């Protein structure tokens, strides 16, 4: 199976499944985007620095583990797809940020399943599915 992880799902999968996520990634075609590394880093910074939910050494440990997972995954640079305009149109149509729309667009391009814990993406998909069903 083909799966594309967004940053929220990758970070939460590490927290929930620890090392078991390695087996999942190795048994499947798993993808993510280059921006995932930065989104995860920002989330860990926020948790360690702003809200102090985790210690800095724990944030570093999680970041290093996620970097090792990224080495097992296919990491896609959206600029190589030359699809920025299509992503922008998707973002506007779906009411999402460009970042979130990039995950949707690449998921569709890969014919993969998006793995996300992002509430905005989930709400947008449900809303647009309902609109498409009504037409």
Secondary structure, 3 states (H helix, E strand, C coil): CEEEECHHHHHHHHHHHCCHHHHHHHHCEEEEEHHHHHHHHHHHHHHHHHCCCCCHHHHHHHHHHHHHHHCCCEEECHHHHCCHHHHHHHHHHHCCCHHHHHHHHHHHHHCCEEECCCHHHHHHHHHHHHHHHHC
